[in-house]
Amino acid sequence: MEKHQDKTAGHKYPVILSIAGSDCSGGAGIQADIKAISACGGYAASAITAVTVQNTADGVTDIFSLPAKIIEEQITAVMGDLAPDAVKIGMVNDTQTVGAIVSVLKKYDPAHTVYDPVMVSTSGHKLMQDETIETIRKSLIPLAGLITPNIQEAQVLSGMVINDIKGMEAAAKRIHTECGISVLVKGGRKDNGKYSVDLLFHDGQAHEFSASLIDSRNTHGTGCTLSSAIATFLAIGNSMEESVRKAKEYVHSCIREGRDLRIGHGYGPLWHFPAK
C-alpha cells in the first residue's frame, strides 16, 4: 500500500491574527479576513470584537460588542500559542476594546500590525464617537506599522480636506509625522475616474498604486480584504511597498471575478478566490 505523504509536514505557514467584527453575511469583517489570508498563503486566526447583524440588502442593522475581557483573552490565547507573524485590526467599537487590544499588543509586540481604521463609511457617515477616535489616535495607531484609512477617515485623522491625489499625499504625510507610522490612503481617482488610486506614505516617500476601475456593485468587504492581504504579504516576508502592490493586485482580481456574482439581493461581496 502506498504511504500517504502529508504535503504540509515540515512547512510553516505564516500566521496572521485578525482582530475584527463578525459579518454574518460573510462578505466583510472576520469572514472576509479569513478568506483573504487563506487565499494569499497564510494561516488565519481570529479574535472577534463584535457581532454584527447585516446582509447585502439592508446593511448593518445591529451590533453587539463583546466584553473587553473576552476580546483580550482571545488575543492572548492566540498570541501565547500561535505567535502570529502579523496582526490585522479591523472593527474597534469603543474605548474599552481599544484598551484591551493595546494592552496585548504592547505585551507581545508583533512584527507587523496593519490597522484598517473603520471610522467613517464611504458615504461620510461617522461610525464611532469622537472620544473613541481620539483614544485610537493616541494609543492604538502608534502601535501599528501601517494604517489603511479611506479618504474620509484620512480627513478625520489629519484634520485636512482631501480633494485630489496631492491632498491624499499631504494628509498621509501629516498622519505619518504625528503618529510615526506608514499610511495608505485609499479611494482616490484619476483620469476622469478611470483608475482607482491608493497612496502609500512610507519611509519618507509617497508611492501611488493604481488599477483600472471595474464597474461592479459587488465590492462589500474590499477594505477588510485589502488590509488582510497586506498583513499576509508582510508576514510572508515582502517589503511594505511590495506587500501593498501585491495586495492591490489581489483585490483588483477579486473584484473583477466577483462582478457577476449573484449573492444576496443588494451590494454583494467580491470573490476571494480568483483563478491564478
GINOR-V961919 format. One line per field, one symbol per residue. ss: DSSP state (a for helix, b for strand, c for the rest). burial: I if it has 16 or more other C-alpha atoms within 10 Angstrom, else O. Layout:
ss=???
burial=???
This chain:
ss=ccccccccccccccbbbbbbbbbcccccaaaaaaaaaaacccbbbbbbbbbbbbbcccbbbbbbbccaaaaaaaaaaaaaaacccbbbbcccccaaaaaaaaaaaaaacccbbbbccccbcccccbcccaaaaaaaaaaaaaaccbbccbaaaaaaaaccccccaaaaaaaaaaaaaaaccbbbbbbbbbccccbbbbbbbbccbbbbbbbbcccccccbcaaaaaaaaaaaaaaacccaaaaaaaaaaaaaaaaaaaccccccccccbccccccc
burial=OOOOOOOOOOOOOIIIIIIIIIIOIIIIIIIIIIIIIIIIIIIIIIIIIIIIIIIIOOOOOOOOIOOIOOIIOIIIOIIOOOIIIIIIIIIIIIIIIIIIIIOIIOOOOIOIIIIIIIIIOOOOOOOOOOOIIOIIIOIIIIIIIIIIIIIIIIIIIIOOOIOOIOIIIIIIIIIIOOIIIIIIIIIIIOOOOOIIIIIIIIOOOIOIIIOOIOOIIIIIIIIIIIIIIIIIIIIIOOOIIOIIIIIIOIIIIIIIIIIOOOOOOOIIIIIIIIOO
